Amino acid sequence: MRLFTRRRNRIRSSGFTLIEVLISLAILLVILVTVMQFMADVDQAWKSAAADPFAEAQNAFETVAQNLAAATLAPYQDYADTNGNFRTNAAFVPDHLARRSDLDFVCGPGAGTNGLLAASGLTTTGSSVFFLAPNGYTQTYAHTGMERLLNAMGYLVEFSDDDAAPGFILLQTPCWRWRLKQVLQPAESLQIFATATSSAWIQQVIPPGTSLPVLAENVVTLIVLPERAANDSGPALAPAYSYDSRDTTNLLTLHQLPPRLRLVLVAMDQVSAARLAGQNGSNPPQLVSAGLFQQAAQLDADLATLDGNLTAQNIGHRIFQREILLPSSAWSNTPSP
């Protein structure tokens, strides 16, 4: 009898009490609720992205804005001669200290004879912008983890076939679109120090025949306007949208990063883009009239005109715009001597 009692006690001690079972069930319930909530949030995010025809364009706009805000020229003081030239040979005679930068920031219309991309052979519209930012992008394993390495970056809107698609897709019907494309040069390939002018640098970054990665489909135009600080009433920095920190004929902007930018991106929906592709094929539809975006002072009026023109053509579209401050600017209204 005593042996049976001991065995029964051992059986009882090896099981779970009612309180332990209830606590376990409560924990499982909390875990299940958390997982279900997470799955519901993910499902809602997917549904929202699918329901919003401009989700891709908005994500691209945020990417461009974030990277532009990180632009830098890393200026420093160096000795210049009486003509403002820096040392090039042993005969150099220093006269004074002047602002200098080995980096570059340039933006302006991409198309046209004097456009930034005239030598690239690309069919472009709106603004193109090229700059350097410490994004730390590298293709060399030994450099991994160096988050402050400089990268050459750029954005432009190009009309092209879907040349980034896999080969088996390209065998099907060509997909001609206006697309926002991104230039991203890895740190180990940086060539900014080997070029003296912005045009030479852009040609090095985008050689003829190059294929650029797509950041967003169905982008009508991109506008980048350098501006002074809000409380600065001086003359416009880019009255015709063009800005070049290596332009030696403009001593005010020479080796200077603009204090802020106005960024505008206009996108259309997939239905409208497909309709235009069916009508025009490989011929780029001229969605932005030639007279628009020529004078920076007319930006708001030009956007209103573009909005009206797209609406009149039954093109579903959305206009994204934002003011971007450039913390690395250190702007000075004193021209570099």
VOGU-3710 file (C-alpha; in Angstrom, 3 decimals, decimal comma):
1> mrlftrrrnr> 0,000/0,000/0,000  2,813/2,367/0,806  4,517/1,524/-2,514  1,305/2,305/-4,477  0,972/5,688/-2,736  4,546/6,664/-3,606  4,025/5,661/-7,247  0,780/7,692/-7,454  2,553/10,735/-5,975  5,320/10,418/-8,528
11> irssgftlie> 2,738/10,335/-11,349  1,049/13,448/-10,011  4,330/15,349/-9,647  5,349/14,612/-13,253  2,190/16,233/-14,783  1,022/19,849/-15,192  -1,221/21,669/-12,842  -4,291/23,487/-14,071  -2,626/26,856/-13,451  0,391/25,881/-15,575
21> vlislaillv> -1,871/24,777/-18,430  -3,839/28,046/-18,291  -0,633/30,103/-18,297  0,659/28,159/-21,330  -2,603/28,687/-23,175  -2,487/32,390/-22,388  1,056/32,673/-23,778  0,076/30,770/-26,937  -2,916/33,045/-27,357  -0,725/36,166/-27,118
31> ilvtvmqfma> 1,683/34,707/-29,700  -1,166/33,816/-32,055  -2,704/37,275/-31,751  0,676/38,901/-32,467  1,287/36,704/-35,512  -2,210/37,311/-36,852  -1,814/41,064/-36,401  1,525/40,991/-38,215  0,021/38,993/-41,094  -2,907/41,399/-41,276
41> dvdqawksaa> -0,529/44,391/-41,442  1,494/42,744/-44,215  -1,666/41,886/-46,133  -2,920/45,454/-45,780  0,408/46,825/-46,981  0,276/44,601/-50,071  -3,312/45,583/-50,771  -2,496/49,280/-50,379  0,453/49,003/-52,745  -1,661/47,134/-55,287
51> adpfaeaqna> -4,521/49,617/-54,980  -2,311/52,702/-55,342  -1,102/53,008/-58,956  1,503/55,555/-57,867  3,094/53,584/-55,015  6,234/52,838/-57,044  6,608/56,474/-58,072  6,186/57,646/-54,490  8,848/55,225/-53,244  11,190/56,408/-55,991
61> fetvaqnlaa> 10,499/60,036/-55,100  11,419/59,349/-51,464  14,635/57,631/-52,559  15,686/60,555/-54,745  14,875/63,071/-51,996  16,819/61,135/-49,369  19,908/60,738/-51,539  19,896/64,358/-52,689  19,759/65,499/-49,059  23,036/63,618/-48,499
71> atlapyqdya> 24,867/65,367/-51,365  28,232/66,850/-50,461  31,089/68,828/-51,998  33,454/68,630/-48,991  34,934/72,108/-49,719  38,226/73,270/-48,272  40,592/76,258/-48,477  43,528/76,116/-50,880  46,087/78,610/-52,183  45,276/80,333/-55,493
81> dtngnfrtna> 47,332/82,718/-57,633  46,341/86,265/-58,547  44,014/84,942/-61,281  42,241/82,579/-58,910  43,904/79,476/-60,372  45,105/76,651/-58,162  48,508/74,968/-58,369  49,161/73,051/-61,579  52,978/73,194/-61,828  56,124/74,239/-60,019
91> afvpdhlarr> 55,893/77,814/-61,369  52,779/78,429/-59,295  52,927/81,605/-57,159  50,378/81,576/-54,305  48,523/84,794/-53,663  45,510/84,073/-51,422  43,306/81,347/-49,985  40,205/80,393/-51,959  37,325/77,967/-51,622  37,914/74,683/-53,458
101> sdldfvcgpg> 36,245/71,300/-53,936  37,322/68,189/-55,811  33,719/66,963/-56,019  30,807/68,096/-58,179  27,113/68,949/-58,135  25,436/69,610/-61,462  21,824/69,679/-62,604  19,859/71,043/-65,528  17,868/70,018/-68,604  19,092/66,707/-69,977
111> agtngllaas> 17,875/67,028/-73,569  18,812/69,536/-76,252  22,053/70,624/-77,830  23,330/72,092/-74,572  21,673/69,502/-72,358  23,679/67,599/-69,770  23,042/64,333/-71,614  23,536/65,557/-75,182  26,563/63,273/-75,638  24,929/60,196/-74,134
121> gltttgssvf> 22,541/59,419/-76,987  19,679/58,946/-74,514  16,151/60,235/-75,130  15,425/62,264/-72,020  13,043/64,849/-70,628  13,049/67,243/-67,683  16,017/67,699/-65,368  19,015/65,496/-64,830  21,052/65,732/-61,654  24,470/64,329/-60,743
131> flapngytqt> 26,213/64,556/-57,380  28,270/62,696/-54,817  27,037/61,314/-51,517  28,589/59,133/-48,789  26,283/56,130/-49,336  29,012/53,525/-48,880  27,977/51,457/-51,921  30,817/49,167/-52,939  31,319/45,995/-54,973  34,516/44,957/-53,239
141> yahtgmerll> 34,157/42,652/-50,243  37,151/44,223/-48,475  35,310/47,572/-48,394  32,119/46,202/-46,867  31,152/48,104/-43,730  32,701/51,404/-44,821  29,413/53,298/-44,806  30,933/56,723/-45,498  32,624/55,912/-48,815  31,631/58,316/-51,591
151> namgylvefs> 29,447/57,288/-54,501  28,662/59,140/-57,702  24,891/59,307/-58,104  22,457/60,679/-60,631  18,827/60,700/-61,725  17,194/61,240/-65,099  14,006/60,390/-67,000  14,611/58,366/-70,156  12,314/56,958/-72,847  13,410/53,398/-73,586
161> dddaapgfil> 12,437/49,778/-73,996  12,536/47,547/-70,942  16,234/46,781/-71,388  16,599/45,749/-67,751  14,220/42,786/-68,122  15,483/39,187/-68,476  16,128/37,916/-71,978  13,104/35,621/-72,161  10,844/38,632/-71,461  12,552/40,773/-74,092
171> lqtpcwrwrl> 11,542/38,195/-76,696  7,974/39,372/-76,207  6,395/42,688/-77,240  8,707/45,660/-76,470  7,611/47,796/-73,544  8,395/51,421/-74,396  7,971/53,806/-71,470  9,223/57,000/-69,866  11,201/55,765/-66,845  13,061/57,299/-63,922
181> kqvlqpaesl> 16,577/55,875/-63,956  19,380/55,961/-61,420  23,134/56,300/-61,745  25,037/54,671/-58,890  28,784/54,345/-59,256  30,522/52,153/-56,650  33,171/53,790/-54,494  36,055/51,794/-55,981  35,124/53,026/-59,500  34,942/56,708/-58,542
191> qifatatssa> 36,495/58,893/-61,268  35,470/62,388/-60,179  39,069/63,266/-59,277  40,262/62,457/-62,812  37,927/64,906/-64,593  38,153/68,685/-64,682  34,689/69,579/-65,962  31,149/68,433/-65,228  30,522/67,416/-68,847  33,582/65,156/-68,867
201> wiqqvippgt> 32,514/63,623/-65,556  28,973/62,912/-66,792  30,321/61,281/-69,939  32,526/59,092/-67,766  29,618/58,137/-65,513  27,223/57,530/-68,440  29,239/56,405/-71,463  27,390/56,101/-74,802  25,345/52,924/-75,062  25,068/52,434/-71,324
211> slpvlaenvv> 21,989/50,822/-69,774  20,871/52,326/-66,484  18,799/50,605/-63,789  15,136/51,616/-63,564  13,975/53,225/-60,339  10,337/53,755/-61,366  8,166/53,158/-64,413  5,839/55,677/-66,058  7,495/58,890/-64,872  6,465/61,872/-66,994
221> tlivlperaa> 9,221/64,233/-65,855  11,669/65,086/-63,088  12,429/68,690/-62,103  15,319/69,715/-59,831  15,595/73,408/-58,980  18,476/74,713/-56,806  17,357/77,576/-54,577  18,713/79,910/-51,937  17,795/79,555/-48,285  14,280/80,716/-47,424
231> ndsgpalapa> 15,532/83,908/-45,737  18,050/84,757/-48,481  16,742/87,337/-50,967  19,667/87,301/-53,389  19,347/86,600/-57,130  18,182/83,159/-58,257  20,879/80,484/-58,261  19,468/78,648/-61,275  17,095/80,915/-63,232  17,023/78,414/-66,121
241> ysydsrdttn> 17,262/75,319/-63,853  20,980/74,844/-64,597  23,566/74,677/-61,808  27,194/73,596/-62,046  29,556/73,750/-59,073  32,505/73,486/-61,495  31,434/76,401/-63,677  34,404/78,780/-63,457  32,386/81,583/-65,092  30,065/81,766/-62,083
251> lltlhqlppr> 32,194/82,590/-59,045  29,176/82,582/-56,721  28,276/78,927/-57,285  31,854/77,753/-57,941  32,686/74,921/-55,499  29,422/75,560/-53,637  26,486/73,272/-52,935  23,070/74,997/-53,106  21,429/75,348/-49,688  18,170/73,747/-50,802
261> lrlvlvamdq> 16,464/72,100/-53,764  12,904/71,987/-54,993  12,232/68,478/-56,228  9,255/67,629/-58,471  8,310/64,258/-59,939  5,284/63,728/-62,185  4,070/60,158/-62,723  1,224/58,605/-64,719  -0,690/55,407/-64,062  -0,088/52,119/-65,850
271> vsaarlagqn> -3,367/52,252/-67,780  -2,470/55,599/-69,345  1,095/54,466/-70,047  -0,115/51,310/-71,795  -2,539/53,324/-73,911  0,193/55,750/-74,967  2,519/52,845/-75,778  -0,155/51,330/-78,008  -0,608/54,632/-79,813  3,042/55,655/-80,176
281> gsnppqlvsa> 5,125/52,483/-79,988  8,827/53,357/-79,982  8,105/57,042/-80,676  8,318/58,971/-77,394  5,056/60,788/-76,596  5,713/64,466/-75,931  3,878/64,866/-72,646  5,776/67,989/-71,574  5,353/70,915/-73,959  8,555/72,498/-75,251
291> glfqqaaqld> 7,806/75,855/-73,636  7,455/74,475/-70,121  10,131/74,508/-67,415  12,414/76,989/-69,131  12,324/79,705/-66,469  12,489/78,777/-62,789  10,267/81,701/-61,797  7,419/80,054/-63,741  7,698/76,649/-62,067  4,324/76,726/-60,312
301> adlatldgnl> 2,550/78,052/-63,403  4,236/75,431/-65,589  3,180/72,655/-63,218  -0,406/73,898/-63,381  -0,220/73,920/-67,189  1,225/70,405/-67,288  -1,465/69,209/-64,892  -4,161/70,654/-67,147  -2,611/69,189/-70,313  -2,397/65,689/-68,847
311> taqnighrif> -5,951/65,900/-67,551  -7,184/67,024/-70,980  -5,546/63,917/-72,502  -7,245/61,657/-69,925  -3,874/60,670/-68,494  -4,125/59,633/-64,865  -1,243/61,277/-63,059  0,092/62,536/-59,758  2,542/65,340/-58,942  5,000/64,833/-56,088
321> qreillpssa> 6,997/67,830/-54,871  9,090/68,742/-51,858  11,641/71,238/-50,614  14,921/69,522/-49,695  17,504/71,079/-47,419  21,155/70,194/-48,017  22,880/70,156/-44,603  26,369/69,978/-46,173  25,884/73,185/-48,140  27,665/75,751/-45,897
331> wsntpsp> 26,508/78,358/-48,410  28,306/81,700/-48,683  27,122/84,754/-50,627  30,744/85,820/-51,038  32,030/84,702/-54,455  35,166/82,615/-54,495  38,061/84,933/-55,511
//
